[in-house]
Amino acid sequence: MQVVTKNESDKDRVIRAVIAVILIGFYFALPSSVNASIANIGLIVAGVLLFNAISGTCMIYRAFGINTCPIPENKN
């Protein structure tokens, strides 16, 4: 039984991981004068994107019925 089905293509996963790494880098690189709540929101978004990239599942895609995974070939 599969609880979470993969609904992201590898391209989606790489893009999400890159954006997450950039957001994490901004969190540590920007001076503390930047509003702390904005920085924390960015870090939370990065965490969600990183989770999506690792798991291959996006709950928003799932809610809207979007699936960007390539269709598996029939081996007949």
PQR file with spaces between the fields and no chain letter, atoms N, CA, C, O and H, PARSE charges and radii, in Angstrom:
ATOM       1  N    MET     1       0.838   -1.182    0.000 -0.4000 1.5000
ATOM       2  CA   MET     1       0.000    0.000    0.000 -0.0000 2.0000
ATOM       3  C    MET     1       0.880    1.240    0.000  0.5500 1.7000
ATOM       4  O    MET     1       1.761    1.401    0.844 -0.5500 1.4000
ATOM       5  N    GLN     2       0.625    2.093   -0.946 -0.4000 1.5000
ATOM       6  CA   GLN     2       1.420    3.305   -1.075 -0.0000 2.0000
ATOM       7  C    GLN     2       0.618    4.492   -0.543  0.5500 1.7000
ATOM       8  O    GLN     2      -0.442    4.821   -1.076 -0.5500 1.4000
ATOM       9  H    GLN     2      -0.091    1.962   -1.632  0.4000 1.0000
ATOM      10  N    VAL     3       1.132    5.131    0.510 -0.4000 1.5000
ATOM      11  CA   VAL     3       0.419    6.247    1.126 -0.0000 2.0000
ATOM      12  C    VAL     3       0.544    7.493    0.267  0.5500 1.7000
ATOM      13  O    VAL     3      -0.442    8.186    0.014 -0.5500 1.4000
ATOM      14  H    VAL     3       1.993    4.864    0.942  0.4000 1.0000
ATOM      15  N    VAL     4       1.759    7.774   -0.178 -0.4000 1.5000
ATOM      16  CA   VAL     4       2.014    8.975   -0.967 -0.0000 2.0000
ATOM      17  C    VAL     4       2.544    8.547   -2.327  0.5500 1.7000
ATOM      18  O    VAL     4       3.562    7.860   -2.413 -0.5500 1.4000
ATOM      19  H    VAL     4       2.559    7.212    0.028  0.4000 1.0000
ATOM      20  N    THR     5       1.854    8.951   -3.389 -0.4000 1.5000
ATOM      21  CA   THR     5       2.301    8.601   -4.728 -0.0000 2.0000
ATOM      22  C    THR     5       3.123    9.739   -5.308  0.5500 1.7000
ATOM      23  O    THR     5       2.837   10.913   -5.076 -0.5500 1.4000
ATOM      24  H    THR     5       1.027    9.508   -3.319  0.4000 1.0000
ATOM      25  N    LYS     6       4.129    9.379   -6.053 -0.4000 1.5000
ATOM      26  CA   LYS     6       4.994   10.370   -6.682 -0.0000 2.0000
ATOM      27  C    LYS     6       4.217   11.074   -7.793  0.5500 1.7000
ATOM      28  O    LYS     6       3.636   10.424   -8.662 -0.5500 1.4000
ATOM      29  H    LYS     6       4.361    8.425   -6.242  0.4000 1.0000
ATOM      30  N    ASN     7       4.211   12.410   -7.756 -0.4000 1.5000
ATOM      31  CA   ASN     7       3.500   13.153   -8.793 -0.0000 2.0000
ATOM      32  C    ASN     7       4.333   14.297   -9.364  0.5500 1.7000
ATOM      33  O    ASN     7       3.790   15.214   -9.980 -0.5500 1.4000
ATOM      34  H    ASN     7       4.683   12.938   -7.050  0.4000 1.0000
ATOM      35  N    GLU     8       5.646   14.245   -9.163 -0.4000 1.5000
ATOM      36  CA   GLU     8       6.549   15.257   -9.712 -0.0000 2.0000
ATOM      37  C    GLU     8       7.569   14.589  -10.622  0.5500 1.7000
ATOM      38  O    GLU     8       8.067   13.501  -10.333 -0.5500 1.4000
ATOM      39  H    GLU     8       6.087   13.500   -8.662  0.4000 1.0000
ATOM      40  N    SER     9       7.868   15.259  -11.715 -0.4000 1.5000
ATOM      41  CA   SER     9       8.921   14.758  -12.589 -0.0000 2.0000
ATOM      42  C    SER     9      10.276   15.087  -11.968  0.5500 1.7000
ATOM      43  O    SER     9      10.367   15.873  -11.026 -0.5500 1.4000
ATOM      44  H    SER     9       7.464   16.143  -11.949  0.4000 1.0000
ATOM      45  N    ASP    10      11.315   14.479  -12.506 -0.4000 1.5000
ATOM      46  CA   ASP    10      12.662   14.752  -12.006 -0.0000 2.0000
ATOM      47  C    ASP    10      13.040   16.211  -12.206  0.5500 1.7000
ATOM      48  O    ASP    10      13.749   16.793  -11.385 -0.5500 1.4000
ATOM      49  H    ASP    10      11.241   13.840  -13.272  0.4000 1.0000
ATOM      50  N    LYS    11      12.568   16.799  -13.294 -0.4000 1.5000
ATOM      51  CA   LYS    11      12.841   18.215  -13.566 -0.0000 2.0000
ATOM      52  C    LYS    11      12.228   19.096  -12.472  0.5500 1.7000
ATOM      53  O    LYS    11      12.882   20.015  -11.978 -0.5500 1.4000
ATOM      54  H    LYS    11      11.992   16.326  -13.961  0.4000 1.0000
ATOM      55  N    ASP    12      10.990   18.823  -12.098 -0.4000 1.5000
ATOM      56  CA   ASP    12      10.330   19.555  -11.013 -0.0000 2.0000
ATOM      57  C    ASP    12      11.115   19.429   -9.712  0.5500 1.7000
ATOM      58  O    ASP    12      11.302   20.406   -8.987 -0.5500 1.4000
ATOM      59  H    ASP    12      10.459   18.077  -12.499  0.4000 1.0000
ATOM      60  N    ARG    13      11.566   18.223   -9.433 -0.4000 1.5000
ATOM      61  CA   ARG    13      12.280   17.974   -8.183 -0.0000 2.0000
ATOM      62  C    ARG    13      13.592   18.746   -8.129  0.5500 1.7000
ATOM      63  O    ARG    13      13.941   19.302   -7.088 -0.5500 1.4000
ATOM      64  H    ARG    13      11.414   17.429  -10.022  0.4000 1.0000
ATOM      65  N    VAL    14      14.318   18.786   -9.238 -0.4000 1.5000
ATOM      66  CA   VAL    14      15.585   19.520   -9.273 -0.0000 2.0000
ATOM      67  C    VAL    14      15.343   21.015   -9.099  0.5500 1.7000
ATOM      68  O    VAL    14      16.064   21.682   -8.357 -0.5500 1.4000
ATOM      69  H    VAL    14      14.034   18.334  -10.084  0.4000 1.0000
ATOM      70  N    ILE    15      14.332   21.538   -9.782 -0.4000 1.5000
ATOM      71  CA   ILE    15      14.022   22.972   -9.673 -0.0000 2.0000
ATOM      72  C    ILE    15      13.657   23.322   -8.234  0.5500 1.7000
ATOM      73  O    ILE    15      14.116   24.338   -7.713 -0.5500 1.4000
ATOM      74  H    ILE    15      13.746   20.996  -10.386  0.4000 1.0000
ATOM      75  N    ARG    16      12.846   22.506   -7.591 -0.4000 1.5000
ATOM      76  CA   ARG    16      12.454   22.766   -6.203 -0.0000 2.0000
ATOM      77  C    ARG    16      13.655   22.700   -5.272  0.5500 1.7000
ATOM      78  O    ARG    16      13.770   23.517   -4.358 -0.5500 1.4000
ATOM      79  H    ARG    16      12.472   21.680   -8.014  0.4000 1.0000
ATOM      80  N    ALA    17      14.547   21.747   -5.488 -0.4000 1.5000
ATOM      81  CA   ALA    17      15.730   21.629   -4.640 -0.0000 2.0000
ATOM      82  C    ALA    17      16.647   22.836   -4.804  0.5500 1.7000
ATOM      83  O    ALA    17      17.184   23.345   -3.820 -0.5500 1.4000
ATOM      84  H    ALA    17      14.453   21.084   -6.231  0.4000 1.0000
ATOM      85  N    VAL    18      16.828   23.297   -6.036 -0.4000 1.5000
ATOM      86  CA   VAL    18      17.689   24.463   -6.282 -0.0000 2.0000
ATOM      87  C    VAL    18      17.104   25.706   -5.620  0.5500 1.7000
ATOM      88  O    VAL    18      17.832   26.471   -4.987 -0.5500 1.4000
ATOM      89  H    VAL    18      16.391   22.884   -6.835  0.4000 1.0000
ATOM      90  N    ILE    19      15.800   25.914   -5.760 -0.4000 1.5000
ATOM      91  CA   ILE    19      15.161   27.076   -5.132 -0.0000 2.0000
ATOM      92  C    ILE    19      15.284   26.991   -3.610  0.5500 1.7000
ATOM      93  O    ILE    19      15.522   28.004   -2.953 -0.5500 1.4000
ATOM      94  H    ILE    19      15.208   25.293   -6.275  0.4000 1.0000
ATOM      95  N    ALA    20      15.126   25.800   -3.050 -0.4000 1.5000
ATOM      96  CA   ALA    20      15.249   25.626   -1.603 -0.0000 2.0000
ATOM      97  C    ALA    20      16.657   25.962   -1.129  0.5500 1.7000
ATOM      98  O    ALA    20      16.824   26.635   -0.112 -0.5500 1.4000
ATOM      99  H    ALA    20      14.933   24.977   -3.584  0.4000 1.0000
ATOM     100  N    VAL    21      17.663   25.503   -1.851 -0.4000 1.5000
ATOM     101  CA   VAL    21      19.050   25.798   -1.469 -0.0000 2.0000
ATOM     102  C    VAL    21      19.322   27.297   -1.553  0.5500 1.7000
ATOM     103  O    VAL    21      20.014   27.851   -0.698 -0.5500 1.4000
ATOM     104  H    VAL    21      17.528   24.957   -2.677  0.4000 1.0000
ATOM     105  N    ILE    22      18.787   27.951   -2.570 -0.4000 1.5000
ATOM     106  CA   ILE    22      18.964   29.403   -2.707 -0.0000 2.0000
ATOM     107  C    ILE    22      18.302   30.131   -1.538  0.5500 1.7000
ATOM     108  O    ILE    22      18.895   31.047   -0.969 -0.5500 1.4000
ATOM     109  H    ILE    22      18.225   27.502   -3.264  0.4000 1.0000
ATOM     110  N    LEU    23      17.084   29.735   -1.174 -0.4000 1.5000
ATOM     111  CA   LEU    23      16.396   30.372   -0.052 -0.0000 2.0000
ATOM     112  C    LEU    23      17.138   30.153    1.265  0.5500 1.7000
ATOM     113  O    LEU    23      17.217   31.062    2.091 -0.5500 1.4000
ATOM     114  H    LEU    23      16.602   28.990   -1.636  0.4000 1.0000
ATOM     115  N    ILE    24      17.673   28.967    1.462 -0.4000 1.5000
ATOM     116  CA   ILE    24      18.449   28.695    2.673 -0.0000 2.0000
ATOM     117  C    ILE    24      19.717   29.542    2.679  0.5500 1.7000
ATOM     118  O    ILE    24      20.115   30.062    3.721 -0.5500 1.4000
ATOM     119  H    ILE    24      17.609   28.228    0.791  0.4000 1.0000
ATOM     120  N    GLY    25      20.349   29.679    1.519 -0.4000 1.5000
ATOM     121  CA   GLY    25      21.536   30.533    1.415 -0.0000 2.0000
ATOM     122  C    GLY    25      21.224   31.981    1.739  0.5500 1.7000
ATOM     123  O    GLY    25      21.995   32.642    2.436 -0.5500 1.4000
ATOM     124  H    GLY    25      20.026   29.256    0.672  0.4000 1.0000
ATOM     125  N    PHE    26      20.089   32.487    1.236 -0.4000 1.5000
ATOM     126  CA   PHE    26      19.674   33.856    1.558 -0.0000 2.0000
ATOM     127  C    PHE    26      19.447   34.021    3.056  0.5500 1.7000
ATOM     128  O    PHE    26      19.787   35.055    3.631 -0.5500 1.4000
ATOM     129  H    PHE    26      19.462   31.950    0.671  0.4000 1.0000
ATOM     130  N    TYR    27      18.877   33.009    3.678 -0.4000 1.5000
ATOM     131  CA   TYR    27      18.598   33.085    5.115 -0.0000 2.0000
ATOM     132  C    TYR    27      19.890   33.311    5.907  0.5500 1.7000
ATOM     133  O    TYR    27      19.920   34.115    6.839 -0.5500 1.4000
ATOM     134  H    TYR    27      18.602   32.169    3.211  0.4000 1.0000
ATOM     135  N    PHE    28      20.946   32.603    5.533 -0.4000 1.5000
ATOM     136  CA   PHE    28      22.201   32.728    6.273 -0.0000 2.0000
ATOM     137  C    PHE    28      23.083   33.872    5.783  0.5500 1.7000
ATOM     138  O    PHE    28      23.912   34.373    6.542 -0.5500 1.4000
ATOM     139  H    PHE    28      20.922   31.949    4.776  0.4000 1.0000
ATOM     140  N    ALA    29      22.921   34.292    4.533 -0.4000 1.5000
ATOM     141  CA   ALA    29      23.806   35.309    3.963 -0.0000 2.0000
ATOM     142  C    ALA    29      23.342   36.734    4.225  0.5500 1.7000
ATOM     143  O    ALA    29      24.169   37.638    4.342 -0.5500 1.4000
ATOM     144  H    ALA    29      22.248   33.884    3.916  0.4000 1.0000
ATOM     145  N    LEU    30      22.040   36.948    4.318 -0.4000 1.5000
ATOM     146  CA   LEU    30      21.535   38.302    4.503 -0.0000 2.0000
ATOM     147  C    LEU    30      21.777   38.773    5.930  0.5500 1.7000
ATOM     148  O    LEU    30      21.746   37.980    6.871 -0.5500 1.4000
ATOM     149  H    LEU    30      21.369   36.213    4.223  0.4000 1.0000
ATOM     150  N    PRO    31      22.017   40.062    6.081 -0.5600 1.5000
ATOM     151  CA   PRO    31      22.246   40.586    7.436  0.2800 2.0000
ATOM     152  C    PRO    31      20.989   40.472    8.293  0.5500 1.7000
ATOM     153  O    PRO    31      19.878   40.351    7.777 -0.5500 1.4000
ATOM     154  N    SER    32      21.179   40.511    9.585 -0.4000 1.5000
ATOM     155  CA   SER    32      20.051   40.345   10.502 -0.0000 2.0000
ATOM     156  C    SER    32      19.109   41.541   10.499  0.5500 1.7000
ATOM     157  O    SER    32      18.065   41.510   11.150 -0.5500 1.4000
ATOM     158  H    SER    32      22.082   40.609   10.004  0.4000 1.0000
ATOM     159  N    SER    33      19.473   42.600    9.767 -0.4000 1.5000
ATOM     160  CA   SER    33      18.594   43.765    9.702 -0.0000 2.0000
ATOM     161  C    SER    33      17.345   43.493    8.865  0.5500 1.7000
ATOM     162  O    SER    33      16.365   44.234    8.941 -0.5500 1.4000
ATOM     163  H    SER    33      20.321   42.625    9.238  0.4000 1.0000
ATOM     164  N    VAL    34      17.389   42.431    8.070 -0.4000 1.5000
ATOM     165  CA   VAL    34      16.207   42.040    7.302 -0.0000 2.0000
ATOM     166  C    VAL    34      15.159   41.550    8.305  0.5500 1.7000
ATOM     167  O    VAL    34      15.491   40.892    9.292 -0.5500 1.4000
ATOM     168  H    VAL    34      18.185   41.829    8.008  0.4000 1.0000
ATOM     169  N    ASN    35      13.920   41.870    8.045 -0.4000 1.5000
ATOM     170  CA   ASN    35      12.840   41.490    8.952 -0.0000 2.0000
ATOM     171  C    ASN    35      12.908   39.990    9.252  0.5500 1.7000
ATOM     172  O    ASN    35      12.894   39.167    8.337 -0.5500 1.4000
ATOM     173  H    ASN    35      13.651   42.404    7.244  0.4000 1.0000
ATOM     174  N    ALA    36      12.981   39.648   10.525 -0.4000 1.5000
ATOM     175  CA   ALA    36      13.163   38.257   10.934 -0.0000 2.0000
ATOM     176  C    ALA    36      11.989   37.376   10.516  0.5500 1.7000
ATOM     177  O    ALA    36      12.190   36.213   10.167 -0.5500 1.4000
ATOM     178  H    ALA    36      12.992   40.317   11.269  0.4000 1.0000
ATOM     179  N    SER    37      10.780   37.904   10.544 -0.4000 1.5000
ATOM     180  CA   SER    37       9.634   37.067   10.179 -0.0000 2.0000
ATOM     181  C    SER    37       9.658   36.716    8.695  0.5500 1.7000
ATOM     182  O    SER    37       9.274   35.610    8.314 -0.5500 1.4000
ATOM     183  H    SER    37      10.617   38.849   10.827  0.4000 1.0000
ATOM     184  N    ILE    38      10.105   37.649    7.854 -0.4000 1.5000
ATOM     185  CA   ILE    38      10.222   37.359    6.421 -0.0000 2.0000
ATOM     186  C    ILE    38      11.286   36.288    6.196  0.5500 1.7000
ATOM     187  O    ILE    38      11.099   35.380    5.386 -0.5500 1.4000
ATOM     188  H    ILE    38      10.416   38.548    8.164  0.4000 1.0000
ATOM     189  N    ALA    39      12.398   36.399    6.911 -0.4000 1.5000
ATOM     190  CA   ALA    39      13.464   35.405    6.781 -0.0000 2.0000
ATOM     191  C    ALA    39      12.980   34.033    7.238  0.5500 1.7000
ATOM     192  O    ALA    39      13.299   33.024    6.609 -0.5500 1.4000
ATOM     193  H    ALA    39      12.550   37.137    7.569  0.4000 1.0000
ATOM     194  N    ASN    40      12.221   33.984    8.316 -0.4000 1.5000
ATOM     195  CA   ASN    40      11.710   32.701    8.812 -0.0000 2.0000
ATOM     196  C    ASN    40      10.687   32.096    7.860  0.5500 1.7000
ATOM     197  O    ASN    40      10.656   30.879    7.679 -0.5500 1.4000
ATOM     198  H    ASN    40      11.961   34.804    8.827  0.4000 1.0000
ATOM     199  N    ILE    41       9.859   32.920    7.256 -0.4000 1.5000
ATOM     200  CA   ILE    41       8.899   32.420    6.266 -0.0000 2.0000
ATOM     201  C    ILE    41       9.645   31.825    5.075  0.5500 1.7000
ATOM     202  O    ILE    41       9.264   30.772    4.563 -0.5500 1.4000
ATOM     203  H    ILE    41       9.884   33.909    7.403  0.4000 1.0000
ATOM     204  N    GLY    42      10.708   32.499    4.634 -0.4000 1.5000
ATOM     205  CA   GLY    42      11.523   31.971    3.543 -0.0000 2.0000
ATOM     206  C    GLY    42      12.142   30.639    3.895  0.5500 1.7000
ATOM     207  O    GLY    42      12.234   29.749    3.049 -0.5500 1.4000
ATOM     208  H    GLY    42      11.017   33.355    5.049  0.4000 1.0000
ATOM     209  N    LEU    43      12.569   30.493    5.142 -0.4000 1.5000
ATOM     210  CA   LEU    43      13.161   29.236    5.586 -0.0000 2.0000
ATOM     211  C    LEU    43      12.110   28.121    5.628  0.5500 1.7000
ATOM     212  O    LEU    43      12.410   26.978    5.285 -0.5500 1.4000
ATOM     213  H    LEU    43      12.495   31.216    5.830  0.4000 1.0000
ATOM     214  N    ILE    44      10.906   28.438    6.038 -0.4000 1.5000
ATOM     215  CA   ILE    44       9.822   27.444    6.048 -0.0000 2.0000
ATOM     216  C    ILE    44       9.472   27.019    4.625  0.5500 1.7000
ATOM     217  O    ILE    44       9.280   25.833    4.357 -0.5500 1.4000
ATOM     218  H    ILE    44      10.662   29.367    6.317  0.4000 1.0000
ATOM     219  N    VAL    45       9.389   27.989    3.715 -0.4000 1.5000
ATOM     220  CA   VAL    45       9.114   27.674    2.305 -0.0000 2.0000
ATOM     221  C    VAL    45      10.216   26.776    1.749  0.5500 1.7000
ATOM     222  O    VAL    45       9.941   25.824    1.019 -0.5500 1.4000
ATOM     223  H    VAL    45       9.545   28.952    3.933  0.4000 1.0000
ATOM     224  N    ALA    46      11.468   27.087    2.100 -0.4000 1.5000
ATOM     225  CA   ALA    46      12.589   26.259    1.646 -0.0000 2.0000
ATOM     226  C    ALA    46      12.458   24.838    2.176  0.5500 1.7000
ATOM     227  O    ALA    46      12.744   23.880    1.457 -0.5500 1.4000
ATOM     228  H    ALA    46      11.691   27.860    2.693  0.4000 1.0000
ATOM     229  N    GLY    47      12.031   24.694    3.420 -0.4000 1.5000
ATOM     230  CA   GLY    47      11.845   23.362    3.994 -0.0000 2.0000
ATOM     231  C    GLY    47      10.776   22.563    3.271  0.5500 1.7000
ATOM     232  O    GLY    47      10.945   21.371    3.014 -0.5500 1.4000
ATOM     233  H    GLY    47      11.798   25.472    4.004  0.4000 1.0000
ATOM     234  N    VAL    48       9.672   23.227    2.945 -0.4000 1.5000
ATOM     235  CA   VAL    48       8.587   22.554    2.217 -0.0000 2.0000
ATOM     236  C    VAL    48       9.062   22.142    0.824  0.5500 1.7000
ATOM     237  O    VAL    48       8.805   21.023    0.381 -0.5500 1.4000
ATOM     238  H    VAL    48       9.535   24.195    3.153  0.4000 1.0000
ATOM     239  N    LEU    49       9.757   23.053    0.136 -0.4000 1.5000
ATOM     240  CA   LEU    49      10.258   22.732   -1.201 -0.0000 2.0000
ATOM     241  C    LEU    49      11.259   21.584   -1.156  0.5500 1.7000
ATOM     242  O    LEU    49      11.253   20.715   -2.028 -0.5500 1.4000
ATOM     243  H    LEU    49       9.966   23.963    0.496  0.4000 1.0000
ATOM     244  N    LEU    50      12.114   21.580   -0.142 -0.4000 1.5000
ATOM     245  CA   LEU    50      13.105   20.514   -0.015 -0.0000 2.0000
ATOM     246  C    LEU    50      12.421   19.173    0.271  0.5500 1.7000
ATOM     247  O    LEU    50      12.818   18.144   -0.277 -0.5500 1.4000
ATOM     248  H    LEU    50      12.119   22.286    0.567  0.4000 1.0000
ATOM     249  N    PHE    51      11.405   19.184    1.121 -0.4000 1.5000
ATOM     250  CA   PHE    51      10.640   17.958    1.381 -0.0000 2.0000
ATOM     251  C    PHE    51       9.995   17.446    0.099  0.5500 1.7000
ATOM     252  O    PHE    51      10.033   16.250   -0.191 -0.5500 1.4000
ATOM     253  H    PHE    51      11.082   20.019    1.566  0.4000 1.0000
ATOM     254  N    ASN    52       9.399   18.363   -0.670 -0.4000 1.5000
ATOM     255  CA   ASN    52       8.772   17.980   -1.937 -0.0000 2.0000
ATOM     256  C    ASN    52       9.798   17.403   -2.902  0.5500 1.7000
ATOM     257  O    ASN    52       9.524   16.418   -3.587 -0.5500 1.4000
ATOM     258  H    ASN    52       9.368   19.335   -0.435  0.4000 1.0000
ATOM     259  N    ALA    53      10.976   18.011   -2.959 -0.4000 1.5000
ATOM     260  CA   ALA    53      12.013   17.534   -3.877 -0.0000 2.0000
ATOM     261  C    ALA    53      12.497   16.141   -3.488  0.5500 1.7000
ATOM     262  O    ALA    53      12.733   15.299   -4.355 -0.5500 1.4000
ATOM     263  H    ALA    53      11.199   18.811   -2.403  0.4000 1.0000
ATOM     264  N    ILE    54      12.644   15.898   -2.198 -0.4000 1.5000
ATOM     265  CA   ILE    54      13.139   14.598   -1.746 -0.0000 2.0000
ATOM     266  C    ILE    54      12.069   13.515   -1.907  0.5500 1.7000
ATOM     267  O    ILE    54      12.364   12.410   -2.362 -0.5500 1.4000
ATOM     268  H    ILE    54      12.452   16.581   -1.494  0.4000 1.0000
ATOM     269  N    SER    55      10.830   13.836   -1.533 -0.4000 1.5000
ATOM     270  CA   SER    55       9.770   12.825   -1.569 -0.0000 2.0000
ATOM     271  C    SER    55       9.186   12.614   -2.967  0.5500 1.7000
ATOM     272  O    SER    55       8.660   11.542   -3.267 -0.5500 1.4000
ATOM     273  H    SER    55      10.590   14.734   -1.164  0.4000 1.0000
ATOM     274  N    GLY    56       9.281   13.645   -3.825 -0.4000 1.5000
ATOM     275  CA   GLY    56       8.701   13.529   -5.162 -0.0000 2.0000
ATOM     276  C    GLY    56       7.202   13.728   -5.178  0.5500 1.7000
ATOM     277  O    GLY    56       6.538   13.414   -6.166 -0.5500 1.4000
ATOM     278  H    GLY    56       9.708   14.515   -3.580  0.4000 1.0000
ATOM     279  N    THR    57       6.668   14.250   -4.086 -0.4000 1.5000
ATOM     280  CA   THR    57       5.228   14.449   -3.969 -0.0000 2.0000
ATOM     281  C    THR    57       4.924   15.886   -3.583  0.5500 1.7000
ATOM     282  O    THR    57       5.537   16.437   -2.669 -0.5500 1.4000
ATOM     283  H    THR    57       7.207   14.505   -3.284  0.4000 1.0000
ATOM     284  N    CYS    58       3.976   16.486   -4.282 -0.4000 1.5000
ATOM     285  CA   CYS    58       3.518   17.835   -3.968 -0.0000 2.0000
ATOM     286  C    CYS    58       2.036   17.744   -3.624  0.5500 1.7000
ATOM     287  O    CYS    58       1.229   17.296   -4.439 -0.5500 1.4000
ATOM     288  H    CYS    58       3.478   16.039   -5.025  0.4000 1.0000
ATOM     289  N    MET    59       1.686   18.168   -2.422 -0.4000 1.5000
ATOM     290  CA   MET    59       0.287   18.073   -1.990 -0.0000 2.0000
ATOM     291  C    MET    59      -0.617   19.023   -2.776  0.5500 1.7000
ATOM     292  O    MET    59      -1.794   18.723   -2.975 -0.5500 1.4000
ATOM     293  H    MET    59       2.341   18.532   -1.761  0.4000 1.0000
ATOM     294  N    ILE    60      -0.090   20.154   -3.221 -0.4000 1.5000
ATOM     295  CA   ILE    60      -0.889   21.071   -4.041 -0.0000 2.0000
ATOM     296  C    ILE    60      -1.190   20.419   -5.387  0.5500 1.7000
ATOM     297  O    ILE    60      -2.319   20.491   -5.873 -0.5500 1.4000
ATOM     298  H    ILE    60       0.866   20.397   -3.059  0.4000 1.0000
ATOM     299  N    TYR    61      -0.182   19.779   -5.994 -0.4000 1.5000
ATOM     300  CA   TYR    61      -0.424   19.035   -7.235 -0.0000 2.0000
ATOM     301  C    TYR    61      -1.496   17.972   -6.997  0.5500 1.7000
ATOM     302  O    TYR    61      -2.394   17.788   -7.819 -0.5500 1.4000
ATOM     303  H    TYR    61       0.735   19.720   -5.600  0.4000 1.0000
ATOM     304  N    ARG    62      -1.393   17.284   -5.874 -0.4000 1.5000
ATOM     305  CA   ARG    62      -2.334   16.208   -5.570 -0.0000 2.0000
ATOM     306  C    ARG    62      -3.757   16.747   -5.421  0.5500 1.7000
ATOM     307  O    ARG    62      -4.708   16.123   -5.893 -0.5500 1.4000
ATOM     308  H    ARG    62      -0.663   17.434   -5.207  0.4000 1.0000
ATOM     309  N    ALA    63      -3.908   17.905   -4.768 -0.4000 1.5000
ATOM     310  CA   ALA    63      -5.235   18.498   -4.565 -0.0000 2.0000
ATOM     311  C    ALA    63      -5.885   18.889   -5.890  0.5500 1.7000
ATOM     312  O    ALA    63      -7.101   18.778   -6.049 -0.5500 1.4000
ATOM     313  H    ALA    63      -3.136   18.412   -4.385  0.4000 1.0000
ATOM     314  N    PHE    64      -5.065   19.350   -6.842 -0.4000 1.5000
ATOM     315  CA   PHE    64      -5.600   19.776   -8.135 -0.0000 2.0000
ATOM     316  C    PHE    64      -5.545   18.678   -9.194  0.5500 1.7000
ATOM     317  O    PHE    64      -5.958   18.905  -10.331 -0.5500 1.4000
ATOM     318  H    PHE    64      -4.077   19.440   -6.713  0.4000 1.0000
ATOM     319  N    GLY    65      -5.047   17.501   -8.847 -0.4000 1.5000
ATOM     320  CA   GLY    65      -4.994   16.390   -9.787 -0.0000 2.0000
ATOM     321  C    GLY    65      -3.912   16.526  -10.843  0.5500 1.7000
ATOM     322  O    GLY    65      -4.022   15.947  -11.924 -0.5500 1.4000
ATOM     323  H    GLY    65      -4.711   17.316   -7.923  0.4000 1.0000
ATOM     324  N    ILE    66      -2.866   17.286  -10.539 -0.4000 1.5000
ATOM     325  CA   ILE    66      -1.769   17.485  -11.487 -0.0000 2.0000
ATOM     326  C    ILE    66      -0.731   16.392  -11.268  0.5500 1.7000
ATOM     327  O    ILE    66      -0.409   16.050  -10.130 -0.5500 1.4000
ATOM     328  H    ILE    66      -2.777   17.756   -9.661  0.4000 1.0000
ATOM     329  N    ASN    67      -0.214   15.850  -12.357 -0.4000 1.5000
ATOM     330  CA   ASN    67       0.828   14.837  -12.288 -0.0000 2.0000
ATOM     331  C    ASN    67       1.817   15.113  -13.406  0.5500 1.7000
ATOM     332  O    ASN    67       1.468   15.002  -14.582 -0.5500 1.4000
ATOM     333  H    ASN    67      -0.476   16.128  -13.281  0.4000 1.0000
ATOM     334  N    THR    68       3.047   15.472  -13.058 -0.4000 1.5000
ATOM     335  CA   THR    68       4.059   15.772  -14.070 -0.0000 2.0000
ATOM     336  C    THR    68       5.035   14.618  -14.268  0.5500 1.7000
ATOM     337  O    THR    68       6.035   14.764  -14.970 -0.5500 1.4000
ATOM     338  H    THR    68       3.331   15.563  -12.103  0.4000 1.0000
ATOM     339  N    CYS    69       4.750   13.472  -13.653 -0.4000 1.5000
ATOM     340  CA   CYS    69       5.603   12.299  -13.862 -0.0000 2.0000
ATOM     341  C    CYS    69       5.427   11.800  -15.286  0.5500 1.7000
ATOM     342  O    CYS    69       4.325   11.832  -15.834 -0.5500 1.4000
ATOM     343  H    CYS    69       3.937   13.353  -13.083  0.4000 1.0000
ATOM     344  N    PRO    70       6.521   11.336  -15.884 -0.5600 1.5000
ATOM     345  CA   PRO    70       6.370   10.754  -17.219  0.2800 2.0000
ATOM     346  C    PRO    70       5.532    9.476  -17.138  0.5500 1.7000
ATOM     347  O    PRO    70       5.588    8.740  -16.153 -0.5500 1.4000
ATOM     348  N    ILE    71       4.768    9.235  -18.180 -0.4000 1.5000
ATOM     349  CA   ILE    71       3.912    8.053  -18.228 -0.0000 2.0000
ATOM     350  C    ILE    71       4.794    6.824  -18.440  0.5500 1.7000
ATOM     351  O    ILE    71       5.581    6.782  -19.386 -0.5500 1.4000
ATOM     352  H    ILE    71       4.723    9.834  -18.980  0.4000 1.0000
ATOM     353  N    PRO    72       4.665    5.820  -17.561 -0.5600 1.5000
ATOM     354  CA   PRO    72       5.485    4.618  -17.741  0.2800 2.0000
ATOM     355  C    PRO    72       5.100    3.885  -19.024  0.5500 1.7000
ATOM     356  O    PRO    72       3.928    3.817  -19.395 -0.5500 1.4000
ATOM     357  N    GLU    73       6.115    3.342  -19.688 -0.4000 1.5000
ATOM     358  CA   GLU    73       5.875    2.639  -20.944 -0.0000 2.0000
ATOM     359  C    GLU    73       5.283    1.267  -20.673  0.5500 1.7000
ATOM     360  O    GLU    73       5.648    0.606  -19.701 -0.5500 1.4000
ATOM     361  H    GLU    73       7.067    3.398  -19.386  0.4000 1.0000
ATOM     362  N    ASN    74       4.368    0.841  -21.534 -0.4000 1.5000
ATOM     363  CA   ASN    74       3.791   -0.492  -21.461 -0.0000 2.0000
ATOM     364  C    ASN    74       4.791   -1.481  -22.031  0.5500 1.7000
ATOM     365  O    ASN    74       5.286   -1.286  -23.141 -0.5500 1.4000
ATOM     366  H    ASN    74       4.072    1.378  -22.324  0.4000 1.0000
ATOM     367  N    LYS    75       5.096   -2.537  -21.292 -0.4000 1.5000
ATOM     368  CA   LYS    75       6.059   -3.536  -21.768 -0.0000 2.0000
ATOM     369  C    LYS    75       5.302   -4.774  -22.232  0.5500 1.7000
ATOM     370  O    LYS    75       5.304   -5.804  -21.559 -0.5500 1.4000
ATOM     371  H    LYS    75       4.693   -2.695  -20.391  0.4000 1.0000
ATOM     372  N    ASN    76       4.664   -4.663  -23.375 -0.4000 1.5000
ATOM     373  CA   ASN    76       3.914   -5.796  -23.942 -0.0000 2.0000
ATOM     374  C    ASN    76       4.651   -6.386  -25.099  0.5500 1.7000
ATOM     375  O    ASN    76       4.179   -7.347  -25.706 -0.5500 1.4000
ATOM     376  H    ASN    76       4.663   -3.826  -23.922  0.4000 1.0000
